């Protein structure tokens, strides 16, 4: 590994965290739908509070993160626009979830939003850098 490879490996690490983050929240969502929560009334209320559009944005974001990781590992420049689309889907999901009072009670929304936004900003910056450096073709 040389210094030129370091940003690429950082990108792969951050994208892996992003994928794990999405899978974690997908598991949270699916576990409520499968009635695996200790409090089944709360799980049912949570599922009822979600809109179809919010779920489409959320699961599209999760899948697009995985696609981005695969594209980055393959050294493809398409990783940047796919991740930007993932970012837009995630922000749309968070805007919709911002009005979900039940979700706000269950989760520390501000901390998770700050973590997510910071992680995604770093990924976009690295994707842009690596695209212009020629590492992603």
N, C-alpha and C positions, 0 to 999 in steps of 0.2 A: 504494500500500500504506500502510495506517495501522497504528498500534500494536495495534488490535483484531485485525488479521489476522495479526500475528506468531506467536502460538501455533499457529494453523492451519497456517502455512507450515512451522513447525518440526515439527509433527506429520507433515505430508506428507513432509518430508525424512527423518525418523526411520523412518516406515513404508517409504519407498523403500529405506533401508538394510536394514531388516528383511526385505523381499522379496528383495533382492540376497543377503543372508546365507543365506536359505533356499534360493535357487536355486543358490548356491555349493555348499552341502552336498548338495543333490539331484544336482548334477553329479558330485560326489565319489562318491556312492552309485551313480549310473548308470554312471559311467566304470568302476567296478570290475565291474559286471555285464556290461558290454560288452567286458571284457578289454582296456581301454585303458591300464591301469597298466603301468609298466615291468616290475614284478615280478608276473607273472601268478599265481604261487603265493600271494603275499600278497593279491592281489585276490580269488582264489578263497576263501582262508581268511576274508577280511573278509566276503564275501557269505554264507558258511556261518555266520558268527557272528551274523548278524542274524535276529531272529525276525519272523514275520509280523505280530504285534501291534505290535512296535516300528516296522516299516515303515508300517503303517497310521497310527499316531500321527504319525510323521514327515511323511509325504506329506500327511496331512490338515492338519497345521500349515502346511506350505508353501502349499497351496491357500487355506487360510483367511486367510493373510497377504495374498495377492493380492486376495481378496474384501474384506478390511478396507480396503485401499488404495482400491479402487474405491468402496466405500461412503463413505469419508471424503471423497474427491474430489467425490462427489455430495452431500455435506453431510448424509448420513443418520445418524441416531442408532444404527442397527443396527451401526455400526462398532464400538461398545464391546462389546456381547455377543459378536459374532463374534470380536473379538480376544481376549477373555477365554477363549473356547473354544480358540482357537489357542494361547494361553499354556498352558492345561491340557494340551493335546496335546503341546506341546513339553516341558513338565516331565515328563510321563509317559515320553516318549521318552528324556529324559536320565536318568531313574531306571533304566530298562531298560539304557541304554548304560553306566551306571555300573558294572555288573557285567561288561561286555565288556572283558576284559583286552587283547585284540588292538587294539580301538579306542583304549584308553588308551595303548598303546605307539605308535600311529601319530600321535596328535593330542595336543596340550597341552590336555587336557580342562578343567583348572581355569581357564585363561585364557579359553577359549572360553565356558565356562559363565558366568563373571563378566561377560564382554562381553554375552552374550545376555540374562542376567537384568537387567542394568542398562538395556540398550536397551528391553527389554519393559516394565520398570517405568516408564520415562519415557514410553513410548507410552500405557500405561494411565492414567497421571496426566494427560496431555494430553487423552486421550479423555474422561475424567471431567470435567475442567475445561471443555472445549468443549461437552460435553453440557449441563452446568448453566448455562453462559453463554448457551445457546440457539443456538450456531453450528452444532451438529449437530441436525437436526430429524427 
